[in-house]
């Protein structure tokens, strides 16, 4: 264990478990925010919520190789350890769990989580194995950190629902706290991958959220036909020359089943590519 001023950095799982054990014995509430680093204001909102609710707050930074598929951006995924440390200190985080890949996946590691139907739609077909990798690493982190609650954002909505279901299915005594999407002034959802966008691409990317807003406005005006609503979203994206669209869909917010007629509270989710950068976003009607 090394220390960065008030923030203690734990590299080994046994160190993290010692802290967790001490919290349990002292009856202190432990809050947890798992991240892959490159922290932005979206992450900060999750961390601030954890600090607000917890006696002891743990954040983790682990760029998880098992949730990246072949040809994805594992090697170029932004890493800013020193900058992240400063942000965590500023937020008042008590511990950073910062393991190596070999600490999470030691030699001989084979057991993984299969997430089932929730992972077969939306991003699932475009990123085979991604959600199994996410669920596996989150389960491992939960077992090491042993938090009373963990905070996740709604930007990765499908991931959020998968983790909530995993916690229910495995009878895990962990509260999942969900937080709203944090956006740039023009509406683009904050993401570490936004750094990949060129200046011209960044301007066009604002249409991603605009497309979702247009769906919401048309729904409020009385249209509940998915085909018409999604056609409007497509129009907005095409006008911004965003033509590489993985999906734009309206689904049940809990089961993620496709809708044909929309009701209030339904999820509109999309994934597009602007240049080489894949962007996801969603809204609830």
URLINPE-V674485 format. One record per helix or strand of 2 or more residues. SS is the DSSP state (alpha for helix, beta for strand). FROM is the first residue (numbers start at 1). TO is the last residue. If there is no record, write none. Layout:
SS|FROM|TO  SS|FROM|TO
This chain:
beta|2|4  beta|7|10  alpha|13|25  beta|30|35  alpha|41|53  beta|56|61  alpha|65|67  alpha|81|91  beta|95|97  alpha|101|104  alpha|116|119  alpha|124|126  alpha|130|145  beta|149|153  alpha|157|169  beta|175|179  alpha|192|196  alpha|199|220  alpha|226|239  beta|244|251  beta|267|274  beta|277|284
